[in-house]
């Protein structure tokens, strides 16, 4: 793993990024989030189920689960993210009692336990930002009911490349706030250029628009806000699939669905079922 230092200069303000994203949120993005959730969990509906969104971010997938009929509990450490989730609940929520939002830490075991257990525990791209990923994964896993599903996405361990990304993230946090958008644009431009060259060498259209559309189709997300999140996101840890799968197997989970990024960067997605 590549853990963040205990003395990181700051924690990334995820909520500020997601507030900006809400300005571009539309019905097609919401519908795509619903389709993505149904596909990964292998279900047509979440009616009658309790759904924990641990690290709700923009609130998009809490909303998706709510629309699919679940009783939703949304939790985030970042007050801005909680505000975003509450804004979506205000705009689109159907029932006050079926969707509640809270601010708190995924590492606060006793507090997390107070919410009981859930048919589905969902935490996409979150637990590697807590500062203690292994403990956060274990705490969230314990909130999964017997025969319930546990859906997490964790940054892939690329070895040296992951250490270089940690350096990029630390550089972002050393910059003044006015300089950070330009830094993100520069990093994104460099990598998008590399991706374009790779596509060209493979005889493909080098322009990125198909990849951007695929990102939106997959999770309804904005390319720019995803880049800001990726470049600035601290704390930061990574893991190989084995580092995720083996400990959860020992806790009584079986892997039902796996989507990896191969040797690349980004999140590997895991859907487990608790069978102990």
C-alpha positions in Angstrom: 0.0 0.0 0.0 0.9 3.6 -0.4 -0.4 5.4 2.7 -0.6 9.1 3.1 1.7 10.6 5.7 0.3 11.3 9.1 1.4 14.9 8.5 -0.4 15.7 5.2 -0.6 19.5 4.6 -4.4 19.3 4.3 -7.4 17.2 3.5 -9.0 17.7 0.1 -12.3 19.6 0.2 -14.3 17.0 -1.6 -17.5 18.9 -0.8 -16.4 22.1 -2.7 -15.8 20.0 -5.8 -19.2 18.2 -5.6 -21.0 21.5 -5.0 -19.7 22.6 -8.4 -20.7 19.3 -9.9 -24.3 19.7 -8.8 -24.6 22.6 -11.3 -24.3 20.1 -14.1 -26.5 17.4 -12.6 -29.4 16.5 -14.8 -32.0 13.8 -15.2 -29.9 11.7 -17.7 -27.0 11.6 -15.1 -29.4 10.5 -12.4 -30.9 7.8 -14.6 -27.4 6.5 -15.5 -26.4 6.3 -11.8 -29.5 4.2 -11.2 -28.6 1.9 -14.2 -25.0 1.6 -12.9 -26.2 0.6 -9.4 -28.6 -2.0 -10.7 -26.0 -3.5 -13.0 -23.3 -3.8 -10.3 -25.6 -5.1 -7.6 -27.4 -7.4 -10.1 -30.9 -6.2 -9.1 -33.9 -4.5 -10.7 -35.0 -2.8 -7.5 -33.9 -2.0 -3.9 -37.4 -1.9 -2.6 -37.7 -2.9 1.1 -33.9 -2.8 1.5 -31.7 -0.7 3.8 -28.9 1.0 1.9 -25.8 2.6 3.5 -23.9 5.2 1.3 -20.7 5.6 3.2 -19.0 8.7 1.8 -22.0 10.0 -0.1 -20.0 12.8 -1.9 -22.4 14.6 -4.3 -25.3 12.4 -3.1 -25.9 11.1 -6.6 -25.8 7.4 -5.6 -27.8 8.0 -2.5 -30.4 9.5 -4.8 -30.2 6.5 -7.2 -30.7 4.1 -4.3 -33.6 6.2 -3.0 -35.3 6.1 -6.4 -34.8 2.4 -6.6 -36.9 2.1 -3.4 -34.3 1.7 -0.7 -34.3 3.2 2.8 -31.1 5.2 2.6 -28.6 6.4 5.2 -26.1 8.8 3.7 -22.9 9.5 5.7 -19.9 11.7 4.8 -17.0 13.2 6.8 -17.0 16.4 4.7 -19.6 18.9 5.7 -19.8 20.2 2.1 -20.6 16.7 0.8 -23.3 16.3 3.5 -24.7 19.7 2.3 -24.7 18.4 -1.4 -26.5 15.2 -0.4 -29.1 17.1 1.6 -29.6 19.4 -1.4 -30.3 16.4 -3.6 -32.6 15.0 -1.0 -34.4 18.4 -0.9 -34.7 18.5 -4.7 -35.6 14.9 -5.4 -36.4 13.1 -2.2 -39.8 11.4 -2.1 -40.0 10.6 1.7 -38.3 12.2 4.7 -38.3 9.0 6.6 -36.8 6.9 3.8 -33.6 9.0 3.4 -31.5 10.5 6.2 -28.1 12.3 6.0 -25.4 12.5 8.6 -21.9 14.0 9.0 -19.3 11.8 10.6 -16.3 9.6 10.2 -16.2 6.1 8.6 -13.6 5.3 11.3 -15.9 6.0 14.2 -16.8 2.3 14.8 -19.2 2.8 17.7 -21.1 5.6 15.9 -21.3 3.6 12.6 -22.6 0.6 14.5 -25.4 2.7 15.9 -27.1 2.7 12.5 -27.5 -1.1 12.6 -27.0 -3.4 9.6 -27.8 -3.0 5.9 -28.9 -5.1 3.0 -26.4 -3.1 0.8 -23.3 -1.2 2.0 -22.0 1.1 -0.7 -18.7 3.1 -0.6 -17.3 4.1 -4.0 -13.9 5.7 -4.1 -14.1 6.8 -0.4 -12.4 4.4 2.1 -8.9 5.0 0.6 -9.3 8.7 1.6 -9.9 8.1 5.4 -6.3 7.8 6.5 -6.8 4.2 7.7 -8.2 2.3 4.7 -8.0 -1.2 6.2 -9.9 -0.3 9.3 -12.5 1.7 7.3 -13.1 -1.4 5.1 -13.5 -3.6 8.1 -15.9 -1.3 9.9 -18.1 -0.9 6.7 -18.0 -4.7 6.1 -19.4 -5.3 9.6 -22.5 -3.2 8.8 -23.5 -5.7 6.0 -26.3 -8.0 6.9 -26.1 -11.8 6.5 -26.6 -12.4 2.7 -26.3 -8.6 2.2 -24.0 -7.0 -0.4 -20.9 -4.9 0.1 -19.9 -2.7 -2.9 -16.6 -0.8 -2.6 -14.3 0.8 -5.1 -10.6 1.2 -4.1 -7.7 2.8 -5.9 -5.5 0.3 -7.7 -2.0 -0.2 -6.5 0.4 0.7 -9.4 3.6 0.5 -7.3 5.9 3.4 -8.3 3.2 5.1 -10.3 1.0 5.3 -7.2 3.9 6.9 -5.3 4.2 9.5 -8.1 0.5 10.3 -7.9 0.9 10.8 -4.1 3.6 13.4 -4.9 1.2 15.1 -7.4 -1.5 15.3 -4.8 0.8 16.7 -2.2 2.0 19.3 -4.7 -1.7 20.3 -5.3 -2.2 21.0 -1.6 1.0 23.1 -1.4 -0.4 25.5 -4.0 -2.6 28.5 -3.2 -6.2 27.9 -3.9 -6.2 30.2 -7.0 -3.4 28.1 -8.6 -5.0 24.7 -8.1 -7.4 24.7 -11.1 -4.5 25.5 -13.5 -2.5 22.7 -11.9 -5.3 20.2 -12.4 -5.7 21.4 -16.0 -2.0 20.9 -16.6 -1.9 17.4 -15.1 -5.1 16.4 -16.9 -3.8 17.9 -20.2 -0.6 15.9 -19.9 -2.3 12.6 -19.3 -5.1 13.2 -21.8 -2.4 13.9 -24.4 -0.7 10.6 -23.5 -4.0 8.8 -23.8 -4.6 10.4 -27.2 -1.2 9.3 -28.4 -1.8 5.7 -27.3 -5.2 5.7 -29.1 -3.5 7.1 -32.3 -0.8 4.4 -32.2 -3.5 1.8 -31.9 -5.2 3.1 -35.0 -8.1 4.7 -33.1 -9.5 8.2 -33.1 -7.2 10.1 -30.7 -9.8 12.5 -29.5 -11.1 11.8 -25.9 -14.8 12.3 -26.4 -15.7 8.6 -26.5 -13.8 8.0 -23.3 -15.6 11.0 -21.6 -19.0 9.7 -22.8 -18.2 6.3 -21.4 -17.3 7.8 -18.0 -20.7 9.6 -18.0 -22.5 6.4 -19.1 -20.7 4.4 -16.4 -21.4 6.5 -13.3 -23.0 9.8 -14.5 -20.0 11.7 -13.5 -18.3 14.9 -14.9 -14.9 14.5 -16.4 -13.6 17.8 -15.0 -14.8 17.2 -11.5 -13.4 13.6 -11.6 -10.0 15.1 -12.5 -10.1 17.6 -9.6 -11.1 14.8 -7.2 -8.2 12.5 -8.5 -5.5 15.2 -8.5 -6.4 16.7 -5.2 -7.7 13.7 -3.2 -5.9 13.3 0.1 -5.5 11.2 2.3 -4.6 8.6 -0.4 -4.1 4.8 -0.2 -4.0 2.1 -2.8 -4.4 -1.7 -2.8 -4.0 -4.6 -5.1 -7.1 -6.8 -5.6 -5.6 -9.4 -3.3 -5.2 -6.9 -0.5 -9.0 -6.3 -0.6 -10.3 -9.8 -1.4 -8.4 -12.0 0.9 -9.2 -10.2 4.2 -12.8 -9.9 3.3 -13.0 -13.6 2.5 -11.6 -14.3 6.0 -14.5 -12.1 7.4 -17.1 -14.3 5.7 -17.6 -12.6 2.3 -17.6 -14.0 -1.2 -16.8 -12.0 -4.3 -19.8 -11.7 -6.7 -18.6 -9.0 -9.1 -15.2 -7.6 -9.9 -14.2 -4.8 -12.3 -10.5 -3.9 -12.4 -8.5 -1.3 -14.2 -5.8 -3.9 -14.9 -2.4 -2.3 -14.5 -3.8 1.2 -14.8 -4.8 3.9 -12.4 -8.3 4.4 -11.0 -10.6 2.3 -8.9 -11.1 -1.4 -8.9 -14.7 -2.2 -8.1 -15.7 -5.1 -5.8 -19.2 -6.5 -5.0 -19.2 -9.0 -2.1 -21.9 -11.0 -0.4 -21.8 -11.8 3.3 -22.3 -15.5 3.8 -20.9 -16.2 7.3 
